[in-house]
Amino acid sequence: MTTTASPTPSFSFADALRAIKAFAGAAVSVVVLGEYADKRRA
């Protein structure tokens, strides 16, 4: 059984940028919602 790697990457720069934006958005929302929850408990 032989496997060959494709010469081109399977994802583009736009896909990587979209993933980074999604991760950053999720991280910001967690921080904001976390601070909001802490203030409500206090």
PQR file of N, CA, C, O and H, with PARSE charges and radii, in Angstrom:
ATOM      1  N   MET A   1       0.846  -1.186   0.000 -0.4000 1.5000
ATOM      2  CA  MET A   1       0.000   0.000   0.000 -0.0000 2.0000
ATOM      3  C   MET A   1       0.887   1.244   0.000  0.5500 1.7000
ATOM      4  O   MET A   1       1.722   1.434   0.884 -0.5500 1.4000
ATOM      5  N   THR A   2       0.687   2.067  -0.996 -0.4000 1.5000
ATOM      6  CA  THR A   2       1.466   3.297  -1.068 -0.0000 2.0000
ATOM      7  C   THR A   2       0.538   4.494  -0.975  0.5500 1.7000
ATOM      8  O   THR A   2      -0.554   4.500  -1.543 -0.5500 1.4000
ATOM      9  H   THR A   2       0.008   1.912  -1.714  0.4000 1.0000
ATOM     10  N   THR A   3       0.988   5.497  -0.257 -0.4000 1.5000
ATOM     11  CA  THR A   3       0.207   6.727  -0.144 -0.0000 2.0000
ATOM     12  C   THR A   3       1.031   7.862  -0.717  0.5500 1.7000
ATOM     13  O   THR A   3       2.238   7.956  -0.496 -0.5500 1.4000
ATOM     14  H   THR A   3       1.876   5.492   0.204  0.4000 1.0000
ATOM     15  N   THR A   4       0.358   8.711  -1.447 -0.4000 1.5000
ATOM     16  CA  THR A   4       1.051   9.865  -2.017 -0.0000 2.0000
ATOM     17  C   THR A   4       0.443  11.129  -1.460  0.5500 1.7000
ATOM     18  O   THR A   4      -0.778  11.264  -1.379 -0.5500 1.4000
ATOM     19  H   THR A   4      -0.623   8.635  -1.626  0.4000 1.0000
ATOM     20  N   ALA A   5       1.287  12.038  -1.084 -0.4000 1.5000
ATOM     21  CA  ALA A   5       0.819  13.319  -0.565 -0.0000 2.0000
ATOM     22  C   ALA A   5       0.523  14.245  -1.734  0.5500 1.7000
ATOM     23  O   ALA A   5       1.257  14.267  -2.722 -0.5500 1.4000
ATOM     24  H   ALA A   5       2.279  11.929  -1.150  0.4000 1.0000
ATOM     25  N   SER A   6      -0.537  14.993  -1.618 -0.4000 1.5000
ATOM     26  CA  SER A   6      -0.862  15.924  -2.693 -0.0000 2.0000
ATOM     27  C   SER A   6       0.139  17.085  -2.667  0.5500 1.7000
ATOM     28  O   SER A   6       0.547  17.530  -1.595 -0.5500 1.4000
ATOM     29  H   SER A   6      -1.133  14.975  -0.816  0.4000 1.0000
ATOM     30  N   PRO A   7       0.522  17.559  -3.817 -0.5600 1.5000
ATOM     31  CA  PRO A   7       1.521  18.633  -3.867  0.2800 2.0000
ATOM     32  C   PRO A   7       0.989  19.972  -3.371  0.5500 1.7000
ATOM     33  O   PRO A   7       1.770  20.847  -2.996 -0.5500 1.4000
ATOM     34  N   THR A   8      -0.333  20.142  -3.365 -0.4000 1.5000
ATOM     35  CA  THR A   8      -0.906  21.402  -2.892 -0.0000 2.0000
ATOM     36  C   THR A   8      -1.545  21.200  -1.532  0.5500 1.7000
ATOM     37  O   THR A   8      -2.068  20.121  -1.251 -0.5500 1.4000
ATOM     38  H   THR A   8      -0.968  19.432  -3.669  0.4000 1.0000
ATOM     39  N   PRO A   9      -1.512  22.205  -0.692 -0.5600 1.5000
ATOM     40  CA  PRO A   9      -2.156  22.065   0.627  0.2800 2.0000
ATOM     41  C   PRO A   9      -3.658  21.893   0.470  0.5500 1.7000
ATOM     42  O   PRO A   9      -4.246  22.386  -0.493 -0.5500 1.4000
ATOM     43  N   SER A  10      -4.282  21.195   1.415 -0.4000 1.5000
ATOM     44  CA  SER A  10      -5.701  20.902   1.299 -0.0000 2.0000
ATOM     45  C   SER A  10      -6.560  22.079   1.751  0.5500 1.7000
ATOM     46  O   SER A  10      -7.778  22.050   1.579 -0.5500 1.4000
ATOM     47  H   SER A  10      -3.805  20.794   2.198  0.4000 1.0000
ATOM     48  N   PHE A  11      -5.958  23.094   2.317 -0.4000 1.5000
ATOM     49  CA  PHE A  11      -6.723  24.276   2.725 -0.0000 2.0000
ATOM     50  C   PHE A  11      -6.029  25.528   2.221  0.5500 1.7000
ATOM     51  O   PHE A  11      -4.811  25.553   2.046 -0.5500 1.4000
ATOM     52  H   PHE A  11      -4.968  23.117   2.457  0.4000 1.0000
ATOM     53  N   SER A  12      -6.800  26.538   1.998 -0.4000 1.5000
ATOM     54  CA  SER A  12      -6.244  27.779   1.479 -0.0000 2.0000
ATOM     55  C   SER A  12      -6.014  28.787   2.602  0.5500 1.7000
ATOM     56  O   SER A  12      -6.397  28.560   3.750 -0.5500 1.4000
ATOM     57  H   SER A  12      -7.789  26.518   2.141  0.4000 1.0000
ATOM     58  N   PHE A  13      -5.400  29.873   2.257 -0.4000 1.5000
ATOM     59  CA  PHE A  13      -5.142  30.931   3.232 -0.0000 2.0000
ATOM     60  C   PHE A  13      -6.450  31.496   3.763  0.5500 1.7000
ATOM     61  O   PHE A  13      -6.546  31.843   4.940 -0.5500 1.4000
ATOM     62  H   PHE A  13      -5.090  30.057   1.325  0.4000 1.0000
ATOM     63  N   ALA A  14      -7.459  31.589   2.902 -0.4000 1.5000
ATOM     64  CA  ALA A  14      -8.766  32.107   3.334 -0.0000 2.0000
ATOM     65  C   ALA A  14      -9.392  31.192   4.379  0.5500 1.7000
ATOM     66  O   ALA A  14     -10.005  31.671   5.333 -0.5500 1.4000
ATOM     67  H   ALA A  14      -7.381  31.307   1.946  0.4000 1.0000
ATOM     68  N   ASP A  15      -9.243  29.872   4.207 -0.4000 1.5000
ATOM     69  CA  ASP A  15      -9.777  28.933   5.194 -0.0000 2.0000
ATOM     70  C   ASP A  15      -9.075  29.096   6.534  0.5500 1.7000
ATOM     71  O   ASP A  15      -9.716  29.065   7.584 -0.5500 1.4000
ATOM     72  H   ASP A  15      -8.745  29.483   3.431  0.4000 1.0000
ATOM     73  N   ALA A  16      -7.775  29.267   6.499 -0.4000 1.5000
ATOM     74  CA  ALA A  16      -7.018  29.456   7.738 -0.0000 2.0000
ATOM     75  C   ALA A  16      -7.436  30.757   8.413  0.5500 1.7000
ATOM     76  O   ALA A  16      -7.585  30.800   9.634 -0.5500 1.4000
ATOM     77  H   ALA A  16      -7.254  29.292   5.647  0.4000 1.0000
ATOM     78  N   LEU A  17      -7.625  31.816   7.632 -0.4000 1.5000
ATOM     79  CA  LEU A  17      -8.033  33.097   8.190 -0.0000 2.0000
ATOM     80  C   LEU A  17      -9.428  32.990   8.806  0.5500 1.7000
ATOM     81  O   LEU A  17      -9.688  33.569   9.861 -0.5500 1.4000
ATOM     82  H   LEU A  17      -7.504  31.782   6.640  0.4000 1.0000
ATOM     83  N   ARG A  18     -10.319  32.255   8.152 -0.4000 1.5000
ATOM     84  CA  ARG A  18     -11.674  32.072   8.683 -0.0000 2.0000
ATOM     85  C   ARG A  18     -11.627  31.311  10.002  0.5500 1.7000
ATOM     86  O   ARG A  18     -12.365  31.634  10.933 -0.5500 1.4000
ATOM     87  H   ARG A  18     -10.108  31.786   7.295  0.4000 1.0000
ATOM     88  N   ALA A  19     -10.773  30.314  10.085 -0.4000 1.5000
ATOM     89  CA  ALA A  19     -10.651  29.540  11.321 -0.0000 2.0000
ATOM     90  C   ALA A  19     -10.103  30.413  12.455  0.5500 1.7000
ATOM     91  O   ALA A  19     -10.568  30.319  13.591 -0.5500 1.4000
ATOM     92  H   ALA A  19     -10.173  30.052   9.329  0.4000 1.0000
ATOM     93  N   ILE A  20      -9.132  31.246  12.151 -0.4000 1.5000
ATOM     94  CA  ILE A  20      -8.566  32.140  13.166 -0.0000 2.0000
ATOM     95  C   ILE A  20      -9.620  33.128  13.651  0.5500 1.7000
ATOM     96  O   ILE A  20      -9.721  33.400  14.848 -0.5500 1.4000
ATOM     97  H   ILE A  20      -8.755  31.322  11.228  0.4000 1.0000
ATOM     98  N   LYS A  21     -10.411  33.668  12.711 -0.4000 1.5000
ATOM     99  CA  LYS A  21     -11.467  34.611  13.098 -0.0000 2.0000
ATOM    100  C   LYS A  21     -12.500  33.935  13.984  0.5500 1.7000
ATOM    101  O   LYS A  21     -12.964  34.523  14.961 -0.5500 1.4000
ATOM    102  H   LYS A  21     -10.329  33.447  11.739  0.4000 1.0000
ATOM    103  N   ALA A  22     -12.861  32.705  13.649 -0.4000 1.5000
ATOM    104  CA  ALA A  22     -13.858  31.986  14.450 -0.0000 2.0000
ATOM    105  C   ALA A  22     -13.318  31.716  15.850  0.5500 1.7000
ATOM    106  O   ALA A  22     -14.032  31.893  16.837 -0.5500 1.4000
ATOM    107  H   ALA A  22     -12.485  32.228  12.855  0.4000 1.0000
ATOM    108  N   PHE A  23     -12.063  31.290  15.939 -0.4000 1.5000
ATOM    109  CA  PHE A  23     -11.456  31.015  17.238 -0.0000 2.0000
ATOM    110  C   PHE A  23     -11.350  32.285  18.067  0.5500 1.7000
ATOM    111  O   PHE A  23     -11.645  32.273  19.263 -0.5500 1.4000
ATOM    112  H   PHE A  23     -11.483  31.146  15.138  0.4000 1.0000
ATOM    113  N   ALA A  24     -10.930  33.382  17.440 -0.4000 1.5000
ATOM    114  CA  ALA A  24     -10.807  34.649  18.163 -0.0000 2.0000
ATOM    115  C   ALA A  24     -12.170  35.132  18.642  0.5500 1.7000
ATOM    116  O   ALA A  24     -12.297  35.622  19.764 -0.5500 1.4000
ATOM    117  H   ALA A  24     -10.691  33.391  16.469  0.4000 1.0000
ATOM    118  N   GLY A  25     -13.175  34.997  17.808 -0.4000 1.5000
ATOM    119  CA  GLY A  25     -14.514  35.407  18.199 -0.0000 2.0000
ATOM    120  C   GLY A  25     -15.026  34.599  19.372  0.5500 1.7000
ATOM    121  O   GLY A  25     -15.639  35.143  20.290 -0.5500 1.4000
ATOM    122  H   GLY A  25     -13.072  34.599  16.897  0.4000 1.0000
ATOM    123  N   ALA A  26     -14.776  33.304  19.343 -0.4000 1.5000
ATOM    124  CA  ALA A  26     -15.207  32.446  20.452 -0.0000 2.0000
ATOM    125  C   ALA A  26     -14.460  32.821  21.734  0.5500 1.7000
ATOM    126  O   ALA A  26     -15.065  32.879  22.805 -0.5500 1.4000
ATOM    127  H   ALA A  26     -14.278  32.861  18.597  0.4000 1.0000
ATOM    128  N   ALA A  27     -13.175  33.071  21.637 -0.4000 1.5000
ATOM    129  CA  ALA A  27     -12.389  33.425  22.811 -0.0000 2.0000
ATOM    130  C   ALA A  27     -12.867  34.750  23.402  0.5500 1.7000
ATOM    131  O   ALA A  27     -12.976  34.872  24.622 -0.5500 1.4000
ATOM    132  H   ALA A  27     -12.683  33.024  20.767  0.4000 1.0000
ATOM    133  N   VAL A  28     -13.149  35.728  22.570 -0.4000 1.5000
ATOM    134  CA  VAL A  28     -13.627  37.021  23.058 -0.0000 2.0000
ATOM    135  C   VAL A  28     -14.977  36.864  23.728  0.5500 1.7000
ATOM    136  O   VAL A  28     -15.217  37.453  24.782 -0.5500 1.4000
ATOM    137  H   VAL A  28     -13.060  35.628  21.579  0.4000 1.0000
ATOM    138  N   SER A  29     -15.867  36.076  23.129 -0.4000 1.5000
ATOM    139  CA  SER A  29     -17.191  35.907  23.734 -0.0000 2.0000
ATOM    140  C   SER A  29     -17.090  35.195  25.080  0.5500 1.7000
ATOM    141  O   SER A  29     -17.839  35.517  26.002 -0.5500 1.4000
ATOM    142  H   SER A  29     -15.672  35.598  22.273  0.4000 1.0000
ATOM    143  N   VAL A  30     -16.190  34.247  25.206 -0.4000 1.5000
ATOM    144  CA  VAL A  30     -16.013  33.556  26.483 -0.0000 2.0000
ATOM    145  C   VAL A  30     -15.516  34.541  27.540  0.5500 1.7000
ATOM    146  O   VAL A  30     -15.988  34.522  28.677 -0.5500 1.4000
ATOM    147  H   VAL A  30     -15.582  33.985  24.457  0.4000 1.0000
ATOM    148  N   VAL A  31     -14.583  35.386  27.175 -0.4000 1.5000
ATOM    149  CA  VAL A  31     -14.056  36.375  28.121 -0.0000 2.0000
ATOM    150  C   VAL A  31     -15.147  37.360  28.521  0.5500 1.7000
ATOM    151  O   VAL A  31     -15.316  37.649  29.706 -0.5500 1.4000
ATOM    152  H   VAL A  31     -14.200  35.401  26.251  0.4000 1.0000
ATOM    153  N   VAL A  32     -15.882  37.873  27.552 -0.4000 1.5000
ATOM    154  CA  VAL A  32     -16.926  38.858  27.844 -0.0000 2.0000
ATOM    155  C   VAL A  32     -18.034  38.224  28.675  0.5500 1.7000
ATOM    156  O   VAL A  32     -18.460  38.798  29.677 -0.5500 1.4000
ATOM    157  H   VAL A  32     -15.745  37.638  26.590  0.4000 1.0000
ATOM    158  N   LEU A  33     -18.505  37.050  28.273 -0.4000 1.5000
ATOM    159  CA  LEU A  33     -19.566  36.389  29.020 -0.0000 2.0000
ATOM    160  C   LEU A  33     -19.081  35.969  30.401  0.5500 1.7000
ATOM    161  O   LEU A  33     -19.857  35.992  31.357 -0.5500 1.4000
ATOM    162  H   LEU A  33     -18.159  36.583  27.459  0.4000 1.0000
ATOM    163  N   GLY A  34     -17.828  35.591  30.524 -0.4000 1.5000
ATOM    164  CA  GLY A  34     -17.269  35.225  31.818 -0.0000 2.0000
ATOM    165  C   GLY A  34     -17.243  36.413  32.765  0.5500 1.7000
ATOM    166  O   GLY A  34     -17.590  36.286  33.940 -0.5500 1.4000
ATOM    167  H   GLY A  34     -17.197  35.572  29.748  0.4000 1.0000
ATOM    168  N   GLU A  35     -16.831  37.569  32.252 -0.4000 1.5000
ATOM    169  CA  GLU A  35     -16.818  38.771  33.091 -0.0000 2.0000
ATOM    170  C   GLU A  35     -18.242  39.171  33.460  0.5500 1.7000
ATOM    171  O   GLU A  35     -18.490  39.604  34.585 -0.5500 1.4000
ATOM    172  H   GLU A  35     -16.549  37.672  31.298  0.4000 1.0000
ATOM    173  N   TYR A  36     -19.165  39.031  32.538 -0.4000 1.5000
ATOM    174  CA  TYR A  36     -20.558  39.374  32.802 -0.0000 2.0000
ATOM    175  C   TYR A  36     -21.141  38.460  33.882  0.5500 1.7000
ATOM    176  O   TYR A  36     -21.865  38.920  34.766 -0.5500 1.4000
ATOM    177  H   TYR A  36     -18.964  38.679  31.624  0.4000 1.0000
ATOM    178  N   ALA A  37     -20.826  37.179  33.809 -0.4000 1.5000
ATOM    179  CA  ALA A  37     -21.321  36.226  34.806 -0.0000 2.0000
ATOM    180  C   ALA A  37     -20.715  36.528  36.175  0.5500 1.7000
ATOM    181  O   ALA A  37     -21.402  36.423  37.191 -0.5500 1.4000
ATOM    182  H   ALA A  37     -20.239  36.806  33.092  0.4000 1.0000
ATOM    183  N   ASP A  38     -19.437  36.901  36.210 -0.4000 1.5000
ATOM    184  CA  ASP A  38     -18.800  37.227  37.485 -0.0000 2.0000
ATOM    185  C   ASP A  38     -19.452  38.452  38.120  0.5500 1.7000
ATOM    186  O   ASP A  38     -19.637  38.484  39.336 -0.5500 1.4000
ATOM    187  H   ASP A  38     -18.879  36.986  35.385  0.4000 1.0000
ATOM    188  N   LYS A  39     -19.802  39.451  37.328 -0.4000 1.5000
ATOM    189  CA  LYS A  39     -20.419  40.672  37.873 -0.0000 2.0000
ATOM    190  C   LYS A  39     -21.822  40.382  38.369  0.5500 1.7000
ATOM    191  O   LYS A  39     -22.262  40.996  39.341 -0.5500 1.4000
ATOM    192  H   LYS A  39     -19.652  39.425  36.340  0.4000 1.0000
ATOM    193  N   ARG A  40     -22.535  39.472  37.736 -0.4000 1.5000
ATOM    194  CA  ARG A  40     -23.891  39.145  38.165 -0.0000 2.0000
ATOM    195  C   ARG A  40     -23.861  38.401  39.500  0.5500 1.7000
ATOM    196  O   ARG A  40     -24.764  38.560  40.322 -0.5500 1.4000
ATOM    197  H   ARG A  40     -22.177  38.974  36.946  0.4000 1.0000
ATOM    198  N   ARG A  41     -22.820  37.587  39.717 -0.4000 1.5000
ATOM    199  CA  ARG A  41     -22.726  36.829  40.966 -0.0000 2.0000
ATOM    200  C   ARG A  41     -22.326  37.710  42.138  0.5500 1.7000
ATOM    201  O   ARG A  41     -22.689  37.439  43.283 -0.5500 1.4000
ATOM    202  H   ARG A  41     -22.087  37.458  39.049  0.4000 1.0000
ATOM    203  N   ALA A  42     -21.584  38.756  41.848 -0.4000 1.5000
ATOM    204  CA  ALA A  42     -21.076  39.622  42.934 -0.0000 2.0000
ATOM    205  C   ALA A  42     -22.174  40.458  43.567  0.5500 1.7000
ATOM    206  O   ALA A  42     -21.908  41.231  44.487 -0.5500 1.4000
ATOM    207  H   ALA A  42     -21.289  38.976  40.918  0.4000 1.0000
TER
END
